[in-house]
Amino acid sequence: MTIRWLLAAFHLLALGVGLGAVWARGRGLQAPLDVSGLRRVFSADTWWGVAAFLWIGTGLVRAFGGFEKGSFYYLHNYLFWAKMGLRISFVQVVLVVLMVLAATAMARGYGMPAR
């Protein structure tokens, strides 16, 4: 009972660590990227890694370690697969490509209201 509670708690606490890391990284990238600025960005990336370690580690133990509902429940739940799909790197690749398309279109004057 205690281990289930701790696994769930650390799994959810990772959300706060991850959100804080994303926020800190965004703030760090807005500042000048001098030595101290880069340290802040890299520190935020480190905390993002800590959050990922907690999410993935506790998630795997909870889903497949016999502490929660069991692997059948998770592997046959479409919301679980949607949740996992939101962390796939391919989604990030698509977002980066869309950002490049938007940036190059902006540089050529697209997106401005007609005068």
C-alpha positions as CSV (number, residue, x, y, z in Angstrom):
1,M,0.0,0.0,0.0
2,T,2.8,2.5,0.9
3,I,4.8,1.7,-2.2
4,R,1.8,2.3,-4.4
5,W,1.2,5.6,-2.8
6,L,4.9,6.7,-3.1
7,L,5.0,5.6,-6.8
8,A,1.9,7.6,-7.5
9,A,3.2,10.6,-5.6
10,F,6.5,10.7,-7.3
11,H,4.9,10.1,-10.7
12,L,2.7,13.2,-10.2
13,L,5.4,15.3,-8.5
14,A,7.4,14.8,-11.7
15,L,4.7,16.9,-13.4
16,G,5.6,19.9,-11.3
17,V,9.3,19.4,-11.9
18,G,8.7,19.0,-15.6
19,L,6.5,22.1,-15.9
20,G,9.0,24.1,-13.9
21,A,11.8,23.0,-16.2
22,V,9.9,23.9,-19.3
23,W,9.1,27.3,-17.9
24,A,12.7,27.9,-16.7
25,R,14.1,26.8,-20.1
26,G,11.7,29.2,-21.9
27,R,12.7,32.1,-19.7
28,G,16.4,31.2,-20.1
29,L,16.1,31.2,-23.9
30,Q,14.6,34.7,-23.8
31,A,17.6,36.1,-21.9
32,P,21.0,36.7,-23.5
33,L,22.8,33.4,-24.1
34,D,26.0,34.3,-22.5
35,V,27.8,31.9,-20.1
36,S,25.4,32.4,-17.2
37,G,22.4,32.3,-19.6
38,L,23.5,29.0,-21.0
39,R,24.0,27.6,-17.5
40,R,20.4,28.4,-16.7
41,V,19.2,26.7,-19.9
42,F,21.3,23.7,-19.3
43,S,20.2,23.5,-15.7
44,A,16.5,23.6,-16.8
45,D,17.3,20.8,-19.3
46,T,18.8,18.8,-16.5
47,W,15.6,19.2,-14.4
48,W,13.6,18.2,-17.5
49,G,15.7,15.0,-17.5
50,V,15.0,14.4,-13.8
51,A,11.3,14.8,-14.5
52,A,11.5,12.4,-17.5
53,F,13.4,9.8,-15.3
54,L,10.7,10.0,-12.7
55,W,7.8,9.8,-15.1
56,I,9.2,7.0,-17.1
57,G,10.6,5.1,-14.2
58,T,7.6,5.3,-11.9
59,G,5.3,4.9,-14.9
60,L,6.8,1.6,-16.0
61,V,6.9,0.2,-12.5
62,R,3.2,1.3,-11.9
63,A,2.0,-0.1,-15.3
64,F,4.1,-3.3,-15.4
65,G,5.3,-4.0,-11.9
66,G,2.1,-5.3,-10.5
67,F,1.5,-2.3,-8.3
68,E,-1.5,-0.7,-10.0
69,K,-4.2,-2.0,-12.4
70,G,-1.9,-4.2,-14.4
71,S,-0.5,-4.1,-17.9
72,F,-3.7,-5.4,-19.5
73,Y,-5.6,-2.4,-18.3
74,Y,-3.0,0.1,-19.7
75,L,-2.3,-1.7,-22.9
76,H,-6.0,-1.9,-23.8
77,N,-6.9,1.6,-22.9
78,Y,-7.0,4.1,-25.8
79,L,-6.5,7.0,-23.5
80,F,-3.3,5.5,-22.2
81,W,-2.1,5.2,-25.8
82,A,-3.1,8.8,-26.5
83,K,-1.2,9.9,-23.4
84,M,1.9,8.0,-24.6
85,G,1.5,9.4,-28.1
86,L,1.7,13.0,-26.7
87,R,5.4,12.3,-25.6
88,I,6.6,10.9,-28.9
89,S,9.5,12.6,-30.6
90,F,7.8,12.5,-34.0
91,V,5.3,15.0,-32.7
92,Q,8.2,17.3,-31.8
93,V,9.7,16.8,-35.2
94,V,6.5,17.9,-36.9
95,L,6.3,20.9,-34.6
96,V,9.8,22.0,-35.5
97,V,9.1,21.5,-39.2
98,L,6.0,23.7,-38.9
99,M,8.0,26.3,-37.0
100,V,10.5,26.4,-39.9
101,L,7.7,26.7,-42.4
102,A,6.2,29.6,-40.4
103,A,9.5,31.3,-40.0
104,T,10.4,31.2,-43.7
105,A,6.9,32.4,-44.7
106,M,7.2,35.3,-42.2
107,A,10.6,36.2,-43.7
108,R,9.0,36.5,-47.1
109,G,6.2,38.7,-45.9
110,Y,3.4,36.1,-45.6
111,G,0.9,36.5,-42.7
112,M,0.8,40.3,-42.7
113,P,-2.6,41.9,-43.2
114,A,-3.2,43.4,-46.7
115,R,-2.6,47.2,-46.9
